[in-house]
């Protein structure tokens, strides 16, 4: 038996190369982060709504913040069902729309 044959015999048979997940989040981590972000935003919007109502009572203010809070709930459900990218886009667009409406509307 030659040295090369001995080395080959001593090698442990390895399985197929598994892809390295690389740097980034697993889908489960991404879902949990989106749910946490939407939940934190939901609580923040509720507190902001209470402050805004103490400042001035308006059905329009309740409507804008109410829709934003409903959108947070939708994003939480989307994230739980694996639609994290869609949920992220909706959360960003909804937050921008809420802030824009609060700034523009009297």
Residue pairs with C-beta under 8 A, 6 or more apart in sequence:
1 9
25 33
27 82
27 84
30 84
31 79
31 80
31 82
31 84
34 75
34 76
34 79
34 84
34 87
34 88
34 91
35 76
35 79
35 80
37 91
38 72
38 73
38 75
38 76
38 79
38 87
38 91
39 72
39 76
41 72
41 91
41 95
42 69
42 72
42 73
42 76
45 65
45 68
45 69
45 72
45 98
46 69
48 65
49 61
49 62
49 65
49 66
49 69
52 61
52 65
52 102
53 61
53 62
60 105
60 106
61 102
64 98
64 101
64 102
64 105
65 98
65 102
67 94
67 98
68 94
68 95
68 97
68 98
71 90
71 91
71 94
72 91
72 94
74 87
74 90
75 87
75 88
75 90
75 91
75 94
76 87
78 84
78 86
78 87
78 90
79 87
